């Protein structure tokens, strides 16, 4: 697999699975597999592991993934409508031209994940590690992004309008490069944003 996603090399796959409509990945391990045009709607994946796999045109709609791993994977034109991830590991995975309506992510480690320009409006993420993730141009208006570890994450040009950000690490957020109108933050976050703007808070 020689093409690139957002300028980054996609994993070199060694086998291909097409139309994987009877999928049951629970407890299984897949390495460097290319999945094409598969319908994984409503599957229940408990503990399945995918390493350096590529998913193209795969529908994950209404599926649930618990304690599963998608490490250094690439997702291209995939649908995550109403998909649930619970305590999953997606470290280093990359997303290109995917849809995420009503997606719910609880816990887990998505550090170094790449979601530039992702439309997360209406999605809910809570307690997720997104350390050094690429969230450039993220569209997260009116979404819920609570208690996220965003340390070192790239968030330039992200739109957090009306987003619930309470409890999330905003230490690397530059308020001059993002949209925050109507965003919900807690008092410690307000102090961080105020300091980033060069203001001093005095009694």
Secondary structure, DSSP 8 states (H G I E B T S, - for coil): ---EETTEE----SEEEE--TT---TT-EEESEEEES-B-TT-EEES-EEES-EEES-B-TT-EEES-EEET-EEES-B-TT-EEES-B-TT-EEES-B-TT-EEES-B-TT-B-TT-B-TT-EEES-B-TT-B-TT-B-TT-EEES-B-TT-B-TT-B-TT-B-TT---TT--TTSSB-TT-B--HHHHHHHHHHTT-----
